[in-house]
Amino acid sequence: MTGYGRGEFSIGTEVFSTEVKSLNHRFLDISLRTPERFALFENGIRDEIKKRFSRGSFTLYISSVSAEAPPLRLNLPMARLYAEAALELERELGIKSELNALAMLRLKDIFTFEKKGHFTEADWEPVKQGLHAAFAEVEEWRIKEGANLKEDLLSRISTVEKLLSGIMERSPEVLEEHKARLAAEMEKLVGSTVDPQRILLEAAVFAERSDINEEITRLKSHLDMFRKFLKFGEPVGKRLDFLCQEIGRETNTIGSKPSDISITQTVIEMKGEVEKIREQVQNIE
């Protein structure tokens, strides 16, 4: 599920910003974009994300928002090299040196920004507070998206149930139509002296071969369980993913049995809805 969150924290006189971006992913994938000074906390940051989330592709950024600039230091050895080179050009080639203070300030090589030291374990607490502030916004974002996903999934589950009801109504009709068609064909072959028992026997064989009652029962059970999982207040994405596989399997079996164009067409519609449900489930934690 997608989400975005931002938090701030302070260490000493420095203020830092934490940004977290979350995208859809079947598993939990974490990418950190932090300054080198935060290397000590990388494992802790990953652990905090794992405590709060079980699915999604997370990218976490930490950056300084302090107005304080890092100390500027003059690299005197490098400045002397430039000055000596200018004097040598003037002495050896007669090129007049114009290397004054203003010209020297344009030479980036003679200045360095002093790197600040690494943090210690004692600095972890404010970092964690900044993380949790960002996580709270991400969760709020994902909750809103989850509510929309839930409504969409419930609507599609209802559509599958309506299509399944149509198949349940049509299934007995298919058997009666087969018996009538069988009787008519046998009358053409042997005349009016058709053995009713023979028709019943052939119809029973057809009924056993095309029976979908077990598949319908299991499919209804899976759909009921799907609804129950959507009410849970905990991560259910992986369980819903498994249920989608089972729903798809039962739907395929129903479509493979009856030799009726109407049921086949309905099963095709069901497969389309099940595939859309499966795609949406990939976005659920």
Secondary structure as UniProt FT lines:
FT   STRAND          3..11
FT   TURN            12..13
FT   STRAND          14..23
FT   STRAND          28..33
FT   HELIX           36..41
FT   HELIX           42..52
FT   STRAND          56..64
FT   STRAND          72..74
FT   HELIX           76..93
FT   HELIX           101..105
FT   HELIX           108..110
FT   STRAND          111..113
FT   HELIX           121..123
FT   HELIX           124..190
FT   TURN            191..192
FT   HELIX           196..209
FT   HELIX           213..230
FT   HELIX           237..256
FT   HELIX           261..281
FT   TURN            282..283
//
